[in-house]
């Protein structure tokens, strides 16, 4: 009788234990990522892993790096078309009246410090540009703020070039106001000519207001048949 009672109690306790373990396993199966440790009837612990969410492979739109902005390809300066000089003036077989109606063409300007090809084999350069106090010596001249510069003509041709007809002029400002030539200080006219393979220079002074020297143009009119060479830039104040 006592043995039967003990056996009945053991059976009941085993049923309660089994029901408890089954309930824990069911709850773990419903909770993703939960690991449940149960003890087997043999005393060894076993682990049951519930389903877990796999890592997302979709990139976060907020963390994406925008593609680099497209940049315009660099422009080769040599590929940019440059303005060409006008053709020489054809004055042959024309009367004085016809010649008076022909405008002297002006070549596109180059910087004041550059060398300008005036025509084939002949070039001109501006140098020693400086601010001076202009001197009035000639008739009609007015002393005042002025600029002085040297014009050098290089003759790379095989013939002598006459500089007697050569004329230098200056304008300034946005409206190209003409500047008046002055006799000094230290102005030097062109020589009569320049030999083949040689150069010749003249020094010129023009009255230019100090507050109008942001845009200054110097013109070299070598002769009536050659386009006028132009130099443009800022003169010292």
C-alpha positions as CSV (number, residue, x, y, z in Angstrom):
1,X,0.0,0.0,0.0
2,X,2.8,2.4,0.9
3,X,4.8,1.5,-2.2
4,X,1.8,2.1,-4.5
5,X,1.2,5.5,-3.0
6,X,4.9,6.5,-3.6
7,X,4.7,5.4,-7.2
8,X,1.5,7.3,-7.8
9,X,3.1,10.5,-6.4
10,X,6.2,10.0,-8.7
11,X,4.0,9.6,-11.7
12,X,2.0,12.8,-10.9
13,X,5.2,14.8,-10.3
14,X,6.7,13.6,-13.6
15,X,3.5,14.7,-15.5
16,X,3.7,18.1,-13.9
17,X,7.4,18.5,-14.9
18,X,6.8,17.4,-18.5
19,X,3.9,19.8,-18.9
20,X,6.0,22.7,-17.5
21,X,8.8,22.0,-19.9
22,X,6.5,21.7,-22.9
23,X,4.9,25.1,-22.1
24,X,8.3,26.8,-21.9
25,X,9.3,25.4,-25.3
26,X,6.1,26.7,-26.8
27,X,6.7,30.2,-25.5
28,X,10.3,30.2,-26.8
29,X,9.1,29.1,-30.2
30,X,6.9,32.2,-30.4
31,X,9.7,34.6,-29.3
32,X,12.3,35.2,-32.1
33,X,15.9,34.9,-31.1
34,X,15.1,33.2,-27.7
35,X,17.2,30.2,-26.7
36,X,15.6,27.8,-24.2
37,X,17.6,25.5,-22.1
38,X,15.8,22.3,-21.0
39,X,17.0,19.4,-19.1
40,X,16.5,16.0,-20.8
41,X,15.3,13.0,-18.8
42,X,18.9,11.9,-18.9
43,X,20.1,15.0,-17.1
44,X,21.9,16.5,-20.1
45,X,20.9,20.1,-21.0
46,X,19.7,20.8,-24.5
47,X,19.2,24.2,-26.2
48,X,16.4,25.0,-28.5
49,X,16.8,28.2,-30.6
50,X,13.8,30.0,-31.8
51,X,13.6,31.7,-35.2
52,X,15.5,34.9,-35.5
53,X,15.2,37.7,-38.1
54,X,17.9,37.6,-40.7
55,X,19.9,40.9,-41.1
56,X,18.4,43.2,-43.7
57,X,20.3,43.5,-46.9
58,X,18.5,46.7,-48.1
59,X,20.8,49.7,-47.9
60,X,19.8,52.6,-45.8
61,X,18.7,55.4,-48.2
62,X,19.9,58.0,-45.7
63,X,23.5,56.6,-45.5
64,X,24.0,56.3,-49.3
65,X,26.8,58.5,-50.7
66,X,25.7,60.7,-53.6
67,X,27.6,60.3,-56.8
68,X,30.3,62.9,-57.5
69,X,29.1,65.9,-59.5
70,X,30.1,65.9,-63.1
71,X,32.7,68.5,-64.0
72,X,33.2,70.1,-67.3
73,X,36.3,69.0,-69.2
74,X,39.2,71.4,-69.1
75,X,39.4,73.6,-72.2
76,X,42.7,73.7,-74.0
77,X,43.6,77.4,-74.5
78,X,45.1,76.5,-77.8
79,X,41.8,75.1,-79.0
80,X,40.0,78.4,-78.4
81,X,39.9,80.3,-81.7
82,X,41.8,83.6,-81.6
83,X,40.7,86.7,-83.5
84,X,42.8,87.2,-86.6
85,X,44.3,90.4,-87.8
86,X,42.6,92.3,-90.6
87,X,44.0,92.1,-94.1
88,X,46.4,94.9,-95.3
89,X,44.8,97.8,-97.0
90,X,44.9,97.8,-100.8
91,X,45.6,101.4,-101.8
92,X,46.9,100.7,-105.3
93,X,45.4,102.5,-108.3
94,X,43.1,104.6,-106.1
95,X,42.6,108.4,-106.2
96,X,43.2,110.7,-103.3
97,X,39.4,111.0,-102.9
98,X,39.1,107.2,-102.7
99,X,42.0,106.8,-100.3
100,X,40.4,109.4,-98.0
101,X,37.3,107.2,-97.6
102,X,39.3,104.0,-96.6
103,X,39.3,103.5,-92.8
104,X,42.6,102.2,-91.3
105,X,41.8,98.8,-89.9
106,X,42.8,98.1,-86.2
107,X,44.1,94.7,-85.2
108,X,42.7,93.0,-82.1
109,X,44.6,94.3,-79.0
110,X,47.2,92.4,-77.1
111,X,48.3,93.0,-73.5
112,X,50.5,96.1,-72.9
113,X,53.4,93.9,-72.0
114,X,53.1,91.5,-75.0
115,X,54.8,91.5,-78.4
116,X,52.5,92.2,-81.4
117,X,53.2,91.0,-84.9
118,X,52.5,94.1,-87.0
119,X,52.9,92.4,-90.3
120,X,55.0,89.6,-91.7
121,X,58.6,89.9,-90.4
122,X,57.8,93.0,-88.3
123,X,56.9,93.1,-84.6
124,X,56.5,95.7,-82.0
125,X,56.8,95.7,-78.2
126,X,55.8,98.1,-75.4
127,X,58.2,98.5,-72.5
128,X,59.3,100.9,-69.7
129,X,55.7,102.0,-69.1
130,X,55.7,104.5,-66.2
131,X,53.7,107.4,-64.6
132,X,55.3,110.8,-65.1
133,X,54.6,114.5,-64.8
134,X,54.0,115.5,-68.4
135,X,55.9,118.6,-69.6
136,X,54.3,121.1,-72.0
137,X,56.9,122.4,-74.5
138,X,55.1,122.3,-77.8
139,X,52.3,124.6,-79.0
140,X,48.9,123.6,-77.5
141,X,50.4,121.1,-75.0
142,X,49.1,121.1,-71.4
143,X,51.3,119.8,-68.6
144,X,49.9,117.3,-66.1
145,X,49.7,113.7,-65.1
146,X,51.0,111.5,-68.0
147,X,52.4,108.1,-68.9
148,X,55.7,107.4,-70.7
149,X,56.6,104.3,-72.6
150,X,59.0,102.9,-75.1
151,X,57.9,101.3,-78.5
152,X,60.5,99.0,-80.1
153,X,60.1,97.9,-83.7
154,X,61.9,94.7,-84.7
155,X,62.7,94.2,-88.4
156,X,63.1,90.5,-89.3
157,X,62.7,91.1,-93.0
158,X,65.4,91.4,-95.6
159,X,64.8,95.0,-96.4
160,X,65.0,98.3,-94.6
161,X,61.8,99.6,-93.1
162,X,61.0,103.3,-93.0
163,X,59.7,104.7,-89.7
164,X,59.0,108.2,-91.1
165,X,55.2,107.4,-91.5
166,X,54.9,105.6,-88.2
167,X,52.5,107.2,-85.7
168,X,51.8,106.4,-82.1
169,X,48.5,107.3,-80.4
170,X,46.9,106.6,-77.0
171,X,43.3,106.4,-75.7
172,X,42.0,105.7,-72.2
173,X,38.8,104.9,-70.3
174,X,35.6,103.0,-71.4
175,X,34.9,105.6,-74.0
176,X,38.4,105.5,-75.6
177,X,39.0,109.2,-74.9
178,X,42.1,110.3,-77.0
179,X,45.2,111.3,-75.0
180,X,47.3,114.3,-76.0
181,X,50.9,113.8,-76.8
182,X,53.5,115.8,-74.8
183,X,57.1,116.8,-75.4
184,X,58.5,115.4,-72.2
185,X,60.0,114.4,-70.0
186,X,62.6,112.5,-72.1
187,X,60.5,111.9,-75.2
188,X,62.5,110.5,-78.1
189,X,61.1,110.1,-81.7
190,X,61.5,107.1,-83.9
191,X,64.6,107.1,-86.1
192,X,64.0,107.4,-89.8
193,X,64.3,103.7,-90.5
194,X,65.3,100.3,-89.1
195,X,67.8,98.1,-90.9
196,X,67.1,94.4,-91.7
197,X,67.7,92.2,-88.6
198,X,67.8,95.2,-86.3
199,X,65.4,97.0,-84.0
200,X,64.6,100.7,-83.4
201,X,62.9,102.4,-80.5
202,X,61.1,105.6,-79.7
203,X,59.9,107.0,-76.3
204,X,56.5,108.7,-76.1
205,X,54.6,110.7,-73.5
206,X,50.9,111.2,-73.4
207,X,48.7,113.0,-70.9
208,X,46.4,110.5,-69.1
209,X,44.4,111.3,-65.9
210,X,45.5,109.2,-62.9
211,X,41.9,108.0,-62.3
212,X,41.4,106.8,-65.9
213,X,44.3,104.4,-66.3
214,X,42.4,101.2,-65.7
215,X,42.0,100.9,-69.4
216,X,44.7,102.3,-71.6
217,X,45.2,101.5,-75.3
218,X,48.4,102.3,-77.2
219,X,48.2,102.2,-81.0
220,X,51.1,101.9,-83.5
221,X,50.3,102.9,-87.1
222,X,53.3,101.7,-89.0
223,X,52.1,102.9,-92.4
224,X,49.0,103.4,-94.4
225,X,48.9,99.9,-95.8
226,X,49.4,98.0,-92.5
227,X,46.6,97.4,-89.9
228,X,47.1,99.4,-86.8
229,X,48.7,97.4,-83.9
230,X,46.9,97.8,-80.6
231,X,48.0,97.2,-77.0
232,X,45.6,97.3,-74.1
233,X,45.9,97.1,-70.3
234,X,46.2,99.0,-67.1
235,X,48.8,101.7,-66.8
236,X,50.6,102.7,-63.6
237,X,49.0,105.5,-61.7
